[in-house]
Amino acid sequence: MNDTVRTGLEMSEPLVHLHDVAVGYDQPLIEEVDVEIQAGDVIAVLGPSGIGKTTLLRTIAGLVKPLSGHVELGVAPRGGVGYIPQRLGLVSNLSVRSNVEMGVRVSLSKWYPPFLGVPKDHQGYAQQAMEDLGIAHLADHPVRILSGGQQRRVATAKTVAQRPKLVLADEFLGELDDDNVDVVMRTVRHAIESQNSAMVMVEHHEELATQVANRIWRIKDHRLVEELTR
Amino acid sequence: MNRRTVIVGLGLAALTVHLFFDLVGDWGRVSGGVSNLGVFVRESLWPPNWSVLKAQSYPVCEARFEFTCSVAWLGVIETLKIAFVATMLGFVVALPISVMAAGNLSPTYLAVPSRILLAGMRSLPSIIWAVLFVIIFSIGTLAGIFAMTFYTVGYLGKLQFESMEGVKNAPLESAKAMGMSRMETAWLVAIPESANQLLSHVLFMFEYNVRHGTVIGLVGAGGVGLYINTYLKLGQYDKVVALLIVVFLVVLVIDFISMALRSAVNEEGDVERPTWSSIFLPASISSVQHPTPMGATQGLPESE
């Protein structure tokens, strides 16, 4: 990726390294993507609709195979990546608590029986995340009866409780009012800093994105261009 | 409607009519059929013989309510028991198979054999399963339970894996990206997300099994069908009609309970709580205003 400017601390092993990746389904949407994601990065991916931002995120998440090149993941395959899709990915028939505890569950062995509840010593992570995001009072309600904004906070709480090394969020700040954007971003930032992890967020609101991100990836003419590093 | 649709529609209609006449062949044998049916109904079927609701003369009834010693009660209760046990067993067996058969939860090498297994179990109607199990276990309820369970697994399994395949992609993708195992994804995402449909299918299957209790009983697999079979052999068609009316009423009641249960588990109002009039009367007559349920976008207060 010729246009990309990578500066800053690059001593540590990257969490993710995209090696000359072409992103897309049948046709490449973004080509020659060669970037690294380091711990502490908060990256905003910008660009008009349909240009391939979500596909890039899904490629990093391992949900879409790159058309060429390869994605090298330096985080644990189980629990290492937290993904908040545009449609949030919540289980609408389960309670808020059950959804948030799903994030905690991936820190347990994959052989831990799914029909058993999360062990008591792990429940605190879920409770703390719900309290931080102001949804603790909704813990026992099914997700399907919550408003769009409340559901977004549940999705965020699930990822915060998971404590992943890499957070991938697809327009997760939509439908939130200014106060809630502050609460959500403060909580996520705190989680990222305390876990020494990184975040890649696809965001439509450019102003908001530049406020919260320390790196900007702009998709332009089928290329990923890094605009800002601070 | 465009011209092409009209031509295709007319073509299909013409083909159907042609095949129908081709299959019937000789219309002469149909003549007099309706009047024959009238004679049969007048002389043998009607009025129903309600002695099936009275206690049998042997064995001597020692129950407090004599009705509970009647053929109708004994037959229907046995059918309900067989249908319940078979539905529950069928559900328990079908659930893991349907998880393996769902294309969005399992790899192809598991999904294809699971679908073939379900198709195989479904392709034999329950009466054929009943014949096989009557040969194995002899006449009685055990054969009925096995026959219904096998058919239930095939039928319910198909409905279940289709429901699971209809689960929205986002929760499944989120689970996959997080690294959740297939078992966790099935148990914690796919099954809860399709729970309303799964429950609805189980209730439908129970109702179906009750109705089929009359059929599998014909080959000796227990339930009310066994009594119907006996009366058919004895030519007592008026008693057969009485038992069929009883079965019809039981199915109606089960249908009502099933709809009420389905509406109780669904808070989003896609299954309306039924009224008696909505079951017995056409929708245009029985339609009533239902209050708007709490919508997904309405949300709950920010604090309590």
Interface residues (C-beta under 8 A of the other chain):
Chain A: R58 A61 G62 L63 A76 P77 R78 G79 G80 V81 G82 Y83 I84 P85 Q86 R87 L88 G89 L90 V91 S92 N93 L94 S98 M102 G103 R105 V106 K110 P114 F115 G134 H137 L138 H141 P142 R144 I145 L146 S147 G148 G149 Q150 Q162 P164 L168
Chain B: K168 N169 A170 P171 L172 E173 S174 A175 K176 A177 M178 G179 M180 S181 M183 E184 A186 W187 L188 V189 P192 E193 A195 N196 E267 E268 M294 A296 T297 Q298 G299 L300 E302 S303 E304
